[in-house]
Amino acid sequence: MLIYDEIDPWWGVSAATFAKDLAQISAENITVRINSPGGDVYEAIALLNTLRGHPARITTVVDGLAASAASFVAMAGDEVVVGRNAELMIHDAWVYASGNAEELRKHAENLDRISNNIASIYAEKAGGTVEEWRAVMQAETWFSAAEAVTAGLADRTEVGQTELAVVARFDLSAFNYAGRHAAPAPRTPSATEAEANQKGTRMTALASIAKRLGVAEDADEATITAALDKLAARPKSAITPVELPFNDKDIAFLKALVAAGPELLATATAAVTEGVSPDVAAIAQPLADSFEESIATAQEALTVWGQDGDTAAPAPAPTEEPAAANRLPAGVVAIDAASLTALQDAARRGDQARTEQERTERATAVDNAVRTGRIAPSQRDTWLNRLNKDPRELAILNALEPVFPVGVELGHAGTIHNDDNDAVYSALFGKDA
């Protein structure tokens, strides 16, 4: 199926037509290809939930552009794929409005509510909080295919496509940026946290090095570098090791980091830039972001401590041999086989009871979400499977806004009344001649 236009009930792709077409499909796997600048938010939410509620496995593929409302429609996929050179864009909801101050305040409050609801869709897919994704939306953030995967909004990029849709066919003048090429790099919750951690680690390390060099702890990087250069220019014999609390284990780690770190950094960077597994990329990304700084800091510490020579760290003292060959290691006790079997059986029964308890808790949480309108009844089994695979998804389920009607009577059936009294007919239409 194709969403290759604006999302709108009057022109472009309408939810009503799309839902009718989707209902005719009974295949087990459905691919929805997207190239859209977005459109009406509630039409898009209807598309999203129509796809969520279909029993087939849904794969959404961004062929060209999934901007604004089209970006969260893409999140409906059990697998979200972004084509090479395709782009995603997310931003806060907006509306044209007029009126007095009170009326405009109501519009603003409504837009905040809508935007928070949209942010919960991105958080459900990529992790993070609604507040974090709302900040990304407020910045109007554009993602390339690889950036969307890194941010968690997509599962992979599509390779070997025959032809990609053209992004430039849409008028993007309503947005702050006319495409990813004109926009700054994405600031997703994961990327922001990684940079903050990296910056904090580096500033702490610089302050520590500055103190050891005898300069102010808040000295800038140029001052610290000058002090290190001065130190490096002195002959080794003239360097007096700094008296600081460190031992052989500290030095051994720093030397191992300096020796093996560059190779690990290179492989981590390659996994992020050239690998295809988003799981591996998520593991490698923190190393690629900050490991170079860690290696440099380790080398600087070894230099300042006078430990950067080739001399290996002293070997640990040999441990004392046990007096008897049959002596058990410290902390180890022996029990007979029958007692061990009994303990294992008890542990197994406890694990089974705990597993059943957790299963019941997950089912109760999903039923409560249906009862409060946070998910549709048709999504119950999907959410149970998600929670069974990853119980951490419960936090996302609990954060969803109630958007489905509950306890509302749809339609009305009254008592059929058949009145053969001619007086009623005569009162309405007159007596027959």
Sequence and secondary structure as in RCSB ss.txt:
>XXXX:A:sequence
MLIYDEIDPWWGVSAATFAKDLAQISAENITVRINSPGGDVYEAIALLNTLRGHPARITTVVDGLAASAASFVAM
AGDEVVVGRNAELMIHDAWVYASGNAEELRKHAENLDRISNNIASIYAEKAGGTVEEWRAVMQAETWFSAAEAVT
AGLADRTEVGQTELAVVARFDLSAFNYAGRHAAPAPRTPSATEAEANQKGTRMTALASIAKRLGVAEDADEATIT
AALDKLAARPKSAITPVELPFNDKDIAFLKALVAAGPELLATATAAVTEGVSPDVAAIAQPLADSFEESIATAQE
ALTVWGQDGDTAAPAPAPTEEPAAANRLPAGVVAIDAASLTALQDAARRGDQARTEQERTERATAVDNAVRTGRI
APSQRDTWLNRLNKDPRELAILNALEPVFPVGVELGHAGTIHNDDNDAVYSALFGKDA
>XXXX:A:secstr
 EE S B SSSSB HHHHHHHHHT   SEEEEEEEE  B HHHHHHHHHHHHHSSSEEEEEEEEEEETHHHHHHT
TSSEEEEETT EEEE        S HHHHHHHHHHHHHHHHHHHHHHHHHH S HHHHHHHHHT EEEEHHHHHH
HTS SEEE S S    GGGS  TTSSSSSGGGS     HHHHHHHHHHHHHHHHHHHHHHHHHTS TT  HHHHH
HHHHHHHHS GGG      S  HHHHHHHHHHHHHHHHHHHHHHHHHHH   HHHHHHHHHHHHHHHHHHHHHHH
HHHHTT  SS            SSTT   TT     HHHHHHHHHHHHHHHHHHHHHHHHHHHHHHHHHHHTTSS
 GGGHHHHHHHHHH TTHHHHHHH    S  S   S          HHHHHHHH    
